[in-house]
């Protein structure tokens, strides 16, 4: 038994991919589309996306649709797109941490990215001398350059050959020792030799000069690198000193389109520079307003160029989010620019990248908060509009030494553009907590997210949003089933809606027209409960009730088939031609409808093994007369597949045993995503709330590929519906679930609908509406499912500032959120600056919501809010903090000394200056909670020498991390009273957790320390710490011995206390071994053991041990700053670990990551992967071609279907 | 002797190729500057880390990135004066 790994292994899965964009570019990547129909190629974390803007003809409905998405298992750093002359499509370039550059094409057939070229130029990893940080491509598509922060630059020349293939040259290096690159861009030279511009600083002199004079005299150079296409090399062709504060450059159109050259964006001003033209300079306008600092200088943080038929302009965004339109006036005849004009355009969220599409849309991939798509209504071309917001470079000296006269503009709301799409994003995701406040069967995820006044408190549920159209009460009768029927099979819309109540033995018939109203005089039976109803044949309406089958022919004649004596009909199912009945005597009765609309009964009535509980016949396949199979479920926990073709009627084909009594069956044909053929699925709902899906073999009728999912505590009932023009299944248990093929991944997805419990559901199609109708809690509800693309639905409550921490009231569904914003004017200061007129104040507040909070260096704005996300869905109380304090953490504490009354403790910092290394102080505020926790009242404040980053309730008292120590405090009348103190960690406690007497402290840079509290002696004794410096951001105890944590570099790890140390720490009394144990290497006596380690490329901000679905196993849920939500599933069996590690290994070699990164190296970026299997990689198996799948399956000694099932089930069993 | 010469040549080529390759007389200042430059470069390359810092400092990422870049010029202050 050599292959025994004694420790627990985890399966890592991403539930929600990060939404924070890294880079974006506009491109024409999809063949066959118009040139103006551009797409957006975007990188987020380790994934690349291709989005397309889809609009209706009248521009009423605009959608941003994700066409393709691919996980590249590498840190994507930059993207570019360019068109090689003579080709029809753009090449997509991705620079990543792989030390390689890849050229990609979009492959419309497989709906994925196809690698065209992969060129290696350096070591992998993010290193300062390996190119990849900067990526610039020639506007004429002849070459592209990659640059590193220091020294190295590499240029690739691309070409096409006569067959249309893409050729790439060997790398041309342009290295400069000891020079730092601040920015690069491509200079548009028309069809002359391509030039790349770079902002560089040489540090040789500053480095060697002890006096510091050389550093003070350092210079920033604008350098041109010319790519000589004839000689095939790169030379430094020109360089000149520019303003030292320059941080960004943009290439100005050249050749026949403009003057060429670059825009150099510096602090407070923008220059135009070129080797052949005179320089120009313009000041970046500053905001005016009562709360604005007049002296604050702005920088450009993002921008884009728009070029069209001889004209061009830039959109440049400042750090406040204000976007300016920069235009240039060019001397006729020459290409000498005479003047630059800046015009205030709009204010958008601060972007990582602004992307302008030729269709007239502006995509803002926001640094924080939702990515937005704006429709451009006006390009602000008329100079007479807002002359006060238009500025010219006339008379501004282009010498950086000369002081510049600042200009001021008036920010306002949106004027030239309108918001078209607000695509929901979740970055920055500050904290999450999984909790069940509403008593639903699955818990919700509560999250704080965003920055500044765009922050929100989010309640996230797994499920699809429904849009309720009508909900009307049905009165006293408890209806339990409904059917919508067409009048004729050729009709487009439904005409009748039948609702049946078994309890009242009654059926109500409604007519569907312009209105839905009760039909009094119909031919349907209303004094019986209906078992099933169906429009059959050409125009026959069939209603099955317990005592017989009632059919209404087209001419109005009524046929009645009475059930045999002493027998009733318990179950029935029909399609257009066939009707199958289950009788109370366990017999089946089968009917076939002829062309005359009359039902003909089959004489043979076979008896089943048990009482029939459910049955289903499949929908008649298109172009055929009859369906092949019916499925019958009996109370002996079996289902049988019967043939119902006329030549072999009711012949049993196969039997499947189940774990419980089947309550509902549906036979639905769906497209199988892998083979793209129609496959007949039988969906099975069980008494126990389980839902199963199996495939019926077309030829033999055997059942196979069974997938199981627990839906809820109630028996599952199934309804075949059509959503988004595809046949789907609605499974109703304690909540409704929709089963459909996902439009993007085309995988079968089962997602709950975010609505109440549904009794029964059916399609509802009238002239105006095409949606669903259902019976829900005594109401008839007509609703639609607007989108089946997302998997999460959320509701939000707006917050005031960047949220830092949240805590829940243990008794009421109320959350408390500590919020603080750095370099922001506090509410009190702002109020004193604002004018006293209420109307102006109101205006300013409204504008602030759009343009963001007023900035002020060194100031902090902070508040604490109580939020009721369930009943009021609003903020119930706000307490602003003053004195430049910033709330950093909060926790609800029940004090034993106050008879376990609950208080809110908030840890703050005063005069914080993060990044400067200056020491600041802090406070702990205690708030009394009033009115069911919805209001807060300050009790007192206790000062501390350090900012407080962590506090928690500990055995009826409050444990606080103060600097490197942990204190235990009790509540006093005027202050907190110190009860115990223990030196815990080397630097700064940033997180705390506990179980029993054991306290875990996370240090800001040196991992975790376990402490034990000895109540008798009132001592805190550290006994285990770690061997690796982990810059802990968050951690949680998985069990008494084990902790899971995340660090700032994006690792997730699980550490465990050695058995010996754990035992010793729990020995009675302080005289025991543990206090006398000698410190080991200057730390605690013992060291933690590493159990698992995994690189995630996102900073974990919250970790929690929880379950996510009803009846699911417990797992480790984590959420990251960039919006990732992921899980670690503990493996239950050794065989699974072996299987998945084998699969992972196969996938690494057979389907290597797209950007050229080695998967194992990537997941072990800082520390080798340990005890974790990458589920995201395993799920890539589902997207492979069939050949690849088979090849891997053969290597693993399994069938393709089996691997697919295992991979899918791993996720669906415990999560979504 | 030839071996020694070759080792010397190899070391020199390494030093030319890879910034930060040390030598027998590497000073504390050289070493710490090199480490600090590596770190500042890494902060810019790892987007989540830059994002984390930008939220903490209340500044846009591009500004934080430019600051990191600027710090790389002289990360640990001027070199100490060499005593003759």
Interface residues (C-beta under 8 A of the other chain):
Chain A: X20 X22 X45 X75 X77 X97 X126 X127 X128 X129 X132 X133 X148 X149 X150 X151 X180 X182 X201 X203 X206 X207 X208 X209 X210 X211 X212 X215 X218 X247 X248 X299 X301 X302 X319 X350 X352 X367 X368 X427 X428 X451 X802 X821 X822 X823 X824 X855 X914 X915 X1048 X1049 X1050 X1097 X1098 X1099 X1120 X1121 X1122
Chain B: X18 X19 X33 X37 X38 X41 X42 X44 X45 X46 X47 X48 X49 X51 X52 X53 X54 X55 X56 X57 X58 X59 X60 X61 X62 X63 X66 X69 X72 X73 X74 X77 X78 X79 X80 X81 X82
